[in-house]
Amino acid sequence: MNAAAPVTDVRQHILDVARPLLLRKGFTAVGLAEVLAAARVPKGSFYHYFGSKEAFGQAVLQGYFDDYLARTDVLLAQRGTAARRLLAYFNDWLESQTGDDAQSRCLAVKLGAEVCDLSESMRAALERGTGGVIARLARCIEEGRADGSLAPPPDAHAAAAMLYQSWLGASLLAKISRHRAPLDTAMAGTRQLLGLRDDA
């Protein structure tokens, strides 16, 4: 049997191990001892990289949004019209929130309401991350206006914010109902707001 490869980036290893725990159980329900046991690192290592659990939570959120924004950039940079690229993004969102493991994919949905009243630094990390998503959607909407594939409202940023809010709320309602109907409603609203045909 081969031994596990040594961990060279202990800080990143802790974050990687902790993310699925937080996605499954939430921030307050996951104790430091559980994170340390899962990561197989001593307590001193944790405090070497993170001054507190709050700083750790902020780092988890920043890492999550770094990864999420990189994926968003890939989806919105595909070939084709801006309309097709936006639909690829929202179809990816829909698929990520449905299926057997859907409940464990979106950290913004899982932790958003929980941590905003607990930690200003974690709230700010969520605000920066969600703001980054909205800015990218707004740019794609502007590109759609330029290439003629979208008929958006005059204010692309407001439209992007409305879409993101709709999908975030739909994801939460899908978790509550354990049904994809809220996400299908969000997709229908997205098509209507952006003036997309059914064959787009």
LINVEN-V402649 format. One record per residue. N is the residue number from 0. PHI is phi as a letter, one per 40 degrees, with the letter a starting at -180 (999 if undefined). PSI is psi in radians with two decimals (NA if undefined). BURIAL is # if it has 16 or more other C-alpha atoms within 10 Angstrom, else .. Layout:
n->[N;N]
phi->[PHI;PHI]
psi->[PSI;PSI]
burial->[BURIAL;BURIAL]
This chain:
n->[0;1;2;3;4;5;6;7;8;9;10;11;12;13;14;15;16;17;18;19;20;21;22;23;24;25;26;27;28;29;30;31;32;33;34;35;36;37;38;39;40;41;42;43;44;45;46;47;48;49;50;51;52;53;54;55;56;57;58;59;60;61;62;63;64;65;66;67;68;69;70;71;72;73;74;75;76;77;78;79;80;81;82;83;84;85;86;87;88;89;90;91;92;93;94;95;96;97;98;99;100;101;102;103;104;105;106;107;108;109;110;111;112;113;114;115;116;117;118;119;120;121;122;123;124;125;126;127;128;129;130;131;132;133;134;135;136;137;138;139;140;141;142;143;144;145;146;147;148;149;150;151;152;153;154;155;156;157;158;159;160;161;162;163;164;165;166;167;168;169;170;171;172;173;174;175;176;177;178;179;180;181;182;183;184;185;186;187;188;189;190;191;192;193;194;195;196;197;198;199]
phi->[999;c;c;c;c;c;c;c;b;c;d;c;c;c;c;c;c;c;d;c;c;c;c;c;b;g;c;c;c;c;c;d;c;c;c;c;c;c;c;f;b;c;d;c;c;d;c;c;c;b;c;a;c;c;c;c;c;c;c;c;c;c;c;c;c;d;c;c;c;c;c;c;d;c;c;c;b;c;c;h;c;c;d;c;c;c;c;c;c;c;c;c;c;d;c;c;b;b;h;c;b;c;c;b;b;b;c;c;c;c;b;d;c;c;c;c;c;c;a;c;c;c;c;c;c;c;c;c;c;c;c;c;c;c;c;c;c;c;c;c;c;c;c;c;c;c;c;g;c;b;b;c;c;d;b;c;c;c;c;c;c;c;c;c;c;c;c;c;c;c;c;c;c;c;c;c;c;f;a;c;d;c;c;c;c;c;c;c;c;c;c;c;c;c;g;c;c;c;c;c]
psi->[2.31;2.45;2.65;2.54;2.48;2.54;2.11;-0.48;1.57;-0.71;-0.85;-0.62;-0.76;-0.78;-0.74;-0.70;-0.62;-0.55;-0.88;-0.53;-0.80;-0.66;-0.61;-0.70;-0.28;3.01;-0.87;-0.47;-0.26;2.02;2.83;-0.69;-0.65;-0.72;-0.80;-0.72;-0.74;-0.66;-0.28;0.87;2.65;2.82;-0.64;-0.60;-0.71;-0.88;-0.27;-0.65;-0.47;2.18;-0.34;2.97;-0.58;-0.77;-0.64;-0.82;-0.70;-0.73;-0.67;-0.80;-0.72;-0.74;-0.71;-0.84;-0.55;-0.82;-0.75;-0.75;-0.60;-0.72;-0.71;-0.75;-0.71;-0.81;-0.68;-0.04;0.11;2.86;2.69;-3.12;2.85;-0.62;-0.79;-0.65;-0.71;-0.73;-0.63;-0.71;-0.87;-0.55;-0.67;-0.73;-0.84;-0.81;-0.59;-0.32;0.07;2.78;3.12;-0.62;0.33;-0.60;-0.22;0.53;-0.47;1.86;-0.53;-0.73;-0.77;-0.77;-0.24;-1.03;-0.54;-0.79;-0.27;-0.53;-0.17;-0.59;2.11;-0.65;-0.63;-0.66;-0.75;-0.64;-0.70;-0.71;-0.75;-0.77;-0.83;-0.60;-0.63;-0.66;-0.84;-0.73;-0.70;-0.72;-0.70;-0.71;-0.70;-0.64;-0.74;-0.71;-0.61;-0.63;-0.71;-0.67;-0.02;0.14;-0.21;2.66;1.18;2.91;2.88;-0.58;1.76;-0.65;-0.73;-0.70;-0.74;-0.75;-0.74;-0.74;-0.81;-0.77;-0.71;-0.79;-0.63;-0.79;-0.69;-0.66;-0.70;-0.76;-0.60;-0.62;-0.72;-0.80;-0.28;0.74;2.60;-0.06;-0.75;-0.59;-0.64;-0.65;-0.71;-0.68;-0.74;-0.73;-0.63;-0.82;-0.71;-0.81;-0.68;0.02;0.64;2.39;2.82;-0.45;0.12;NA]
burial->[.;.;.;.;.;.;.;.;.;.;#;.;.;#;#;.;#;#;#;.;#;#;#;.;.;#;#;.;.;.;.;#;.;.;#;#;.;.;#;.;.;.;.;.;.;#;.;.;.;#;.;.;.;#;#;#;#;#;#;#;#;#;#;#;#;.;.;#;#;.;.;#;.;.;#;#;.;.;.;.;#;#;#;#;#;#;#;#;#;#;.;.;#;#;.;#;#;#;.;.;.;#;#;#;#;#;#;#;#;#;#;#;.;.;#;#;.;.;.;.;#;#;#;.;#;#;.;.;#;#;.;#;#;#;#;#;#;#;#;#;#;#;#;#;#;.;.;.;#;#;#;#;.;.;.;#;#;.;#;#;#;.;#;#;.;#;#;#;#;#;#;#;#;#;#;.;.;.;.;#;.;#;#;#;.;#;#;.;.;#;#;.;#;#;#;#;.;.;.;.]
